[in-house]
Amino acid sequence: MRITNRIRPSTCIWFALLTLTSASPASAQKVTTVPDLTGQQVLQQLANPGVAPTVGDVFATVTAVEIATAPFGTSSGGFVFKLDPATGLLQRTTTSFGPSFVERALTAGEGKVSAGATFSSTTYDKLSDFSLSNIPLGSTTAASPIVTGATTGNLKISSQTLAISGVVGVSANLDVGVVVPLVTVKISGTSAFVNANGVVGRLAESDNKFSGIGDIAAFAKFRLVKFKGPDVPDPGGIALNVTARLPTGSRENLRGLGIGRTLGSLVASFGTGPLRPHASVGFEFWNKGINVSGGEHLRHQFQYSGGVEIVAAPKLTLLVDFLGQRILGAGPVVVGSVAPVSGLGITAAQSLVYADGSTNKAILIPGLKVNLKGKLVLSLNALVTMQNNGLHGKVTPVAGLNLTM
């Protein structure tokens, strides 16, 4: 049997219950999702919306939020130049190649253009403290043992992002640029309902892929202050960084949030030796909130970061960075009571819901940058999750190339 977009959730669950009443405890009837569903609809079907209408939307929201708020490669990478008034030539002002995922105050230099691409691949294995391999999607209590039971899922969710970027030095103190992410989301797995009689029924299964453009970022960085010191090496300073995220990614297919976002942050970097610290703090304004279960909604986030560039050799920079994010309005995801579906005789129901709070993320980012040839720089990094009460994986490998022209 196949579920289509035109079948209502209550019809789906009644069909599943009828299947379970006629099945033996050892058997499992299969109901598969059709291939033309959106990513949000796939998660709703896997989560059994007839029993717990909210859990599929919760899964879709946490997936879209995690993918859309994942960090891009920074505009600070590669070579930094300054016009020497004595010679009229551009000279390199720092021996460091800059951080990969956080910012520093240095700008690229007037007239300099750089292009880059980074590729990251994440396999998500946990939602808050729940493992995706045996996650509780919902439970019901009713007078009938056929309707009383629990739904669990065995899910595999992953994403791959190719972020293509370009940066132009408009003046000595101003950079502008754009990042276009190409995102692929994969969802596979099964869900099953076990009633009070011990009868197991397969409710849905999925193996779907959704690809396209994510939320495009346009940014500008203006250096406000230069610290006292020589031009070479550059002693650092303070900069204002503004990044606008456009709602170009499909919310239904989990590649974007469907809202406009603007991040404003202050960036500081300093040092003239082989160790060059940097830090930033900022606030991202969302033009609309994202409604989730229980009347909660996600809106706005704080970001903060810090780290150090280590000039290990003329063509090698080692990096250690920390990135923190706090998305306001809701989090973490917990098991909570929900309104039961009417007409099924259910007296109480529970499912995964957003708690009232915030979604907190802390990421450690070790890495390196190597000057391969000319002005071509290779970056290798790992995003290591230290804290995340949303959807997350343990380690995300990232590789990138940046060419300054």
Secondary structure, DSSP 8 states (H G I E B T S, - for coil): -EE-TTS-HHHHHHHHHHHHHHS-TT-----EE-TT--HHHHHHHHT-TTT-TTHHHHHHHHHHHHHHTS----TT-S--EEEETTTTEEEE--S----SSS--S----TT-EEEEEEEEEEEE-EETTEEGGGEEEEEEEESSTTT-EEEEEEEEEEEEEEEEEEEEEEETTEEEEEEEEEEEEEEEEEEEEEETT--EEEEEEEEEEEEEE---EEEEEEEEEE-SS-SSS--EEEEEEEEEE-S-S-TTTTS--SS-EEEEEEEEEE-SSSEEEEEEEEEEEESS-EE-GGG-EE--EEEEEEEEEEEEETTEEEEEEEEEEEEES---EEEEEE---TTTTEEEEEEEEE-SSEEEEEEEEEEEEEEEETTEEEEEEEEEEEEESSEE-SEEEEEEEEEE-
